Amino acid sequence: MSSYKTEVQNLHYNAATQSFEALVVMHEGHEARKFPISLQLPIDSDFSFVTHKLVAQAKKQRARNACHLVARGPKGQTKLGHLGDLARQLSQSFSFTSRQRAA
């Protein structure tokens, strides 16, 4: 079985439907699978209980392959791959490569 990182985004309580709603994102390799989840629970439910139930529901949908929101990144590139370019640009902008002497 594959391992993946799970995060709960945009968690809020919808008073009209009396349910918690969130976007549960599962990161696996170069893919991010997103599951919009809604669970009817009382507004005073414990935060850890709510997030646990939301993730459990997303895992059930993932097991059924019921995910329509999939983002795929390029292979071999990390999410932070652009930081090397950014560091080079900053060092050139601020002339970190050549130190100037104070007069």
C-alpha positions as CSV (number, residue, x, y, z in Angstrom):
1,M,0.0,0.0,0.0
2,S,1.2,3.5,-0.8
3,S,1.9,6.1,1.7
4,Y,0.7,9.7,1.3
5,K,0.5,13.0,3.2
6,T,-3.0,14.2,4.0
7,E,-4.1,17.7,4.8
8,V,-7.5,19.3,5.5
9,Q,-8.1,22.6,3.8
10,N,-10.8,25.3,4.1
11,L,-12.6,23.6,7.0
12,H,-15.7,25.5,7.9
13,Y,-19.1,24.9,9.4
14,N,-22.2,25.4,7.2
15,A,-25.0,26.4,9.4
16,A,-27.6,26.0,6.7
17,T,-26.9,22.3,6.3
18,Q,-25.5,21.9,9.9
19,S,-22.4,20.2,8.6
20,F,-18.7,20.6,8.5
21,E,-17.2,21.0,5.0
22,A,-13.6,20.8,3.9
23,L,-11.3,19.9,1.0
24,V,-9.2,16.9,2.0
25,V,-6.0,16.7,-0.1
26,M,-3.9,13.5,-0.3
27,H,-0.4,14.0,-1.7
28,E,1.1,10.9,-3.2
29,G,4.2,11.1,-5.4
30,H,3.6,13.7,-8.1
31,E,-0.2,13.7,-7.6
32,A,-2.5,15.6,-5.3
33,R,-6.0,14.1,-5.0
34,K,-8.6,16.4,-3.7
35,F,-11.8,15.3,-2.1
36,P,-14.6,17.8,-1.2
37,I,-16.1,16.3,2.0
38,S,-19.2,17.3,4.0
39,L,-20.3,15.6,7.3
40,Q,-23.3,16.4,9.4
41,L,-22.0,16.8,12.9
42,P,-22.9,19.2,15.8
43,I,-21.2,22.6,15.7
44,D,-19.6,21.9,19.1
45,S,-17.8,18.7,17.9
46,D,-14.1,18.4,18.9
47,F,-11.8,19.7,16.1
48,S,-9.6,16.5,16.1
49,F,-12.7,14.3,15.9
50,V,-14.0,16.4,13.0
51,T,-10.7,16.3,11.0
52,H,-10.4,12.5,11.8
53,K,-13.8,11.8,10.4
54,L,-13.2,14.0,7.3
55,V,-10.0,12.2,6.5
56,A,-11.6,8.8,7.1
57,Q,-14.4,9.8,4.6
58,A,-11.8,10.9,2.0
59,K,-9.9,7.6,2.4
60,K,-13.2,5.7,1.7
61,Q,-13.7,7.7,-1.4
62,R,-10.1,7.2,-2.4
63,A,-10.5,3.4,-1.9
64,R,-13.5,3.5,-4.3
65,N,-11.5,5.5,-6.7
66,A,-14.2,8.2,-6.5
67,C,-11.8,11.2,-7.0
68,H,-12.4,13.6,-9.9
69,L,-10.0,16.3,-8.8
70,V,-6.4,15.2,-9.5
71,A,-3.4,17.5,-10.0
72,R,-0.3,16.1,-11.4
73,G,3.1,17.8,-11.3
74,P,6.1,17.2,-13.6
75,K,8.1,14.1,-12.7
76,G,11.5,14.7,-11.0
77,Q,10.6,18.2,-9.9
78,T,9.8,19.0,-6.3
79,K,7.3,21.5,-5.1
80,L,10.1,23.8,-4.0
81,G,12.2,23.4,-7.1
82,H,11.8,27.1,-8.0
83,L,13.7,28.2,-4.8
84,G,17.1,27.7,-6.4
85,D,16.2,30.2,-9.2
86,L,14.8,32.6,-6.7
87,A,17.9,32.5,-4.5
88,R,20.1,33.2,-7.6
89,Q,17.9,36.1,-8.6
90,L,18.1,37.6,-5.1
91,S,21.8,37.2,-4.8
92,Q,22.3,39.0,-8.2
93,S,19.9,41.8,-7.2
94,F,21.6,42.5,-3.9
95,S,25.1,41.7,-5.2
96,F,25.8,39.1,-2.5
97,T,28.4,37.6,-4.7
98,S,30.7,40.7,-4.7
99,R,31.1,42.4,-1.3
100,Q,31.7,46.1,-1.3
101,R,34.0,47.8,1.2
102,A,32.8,50.6,3.4
103,A,34.7,53.8,2.7
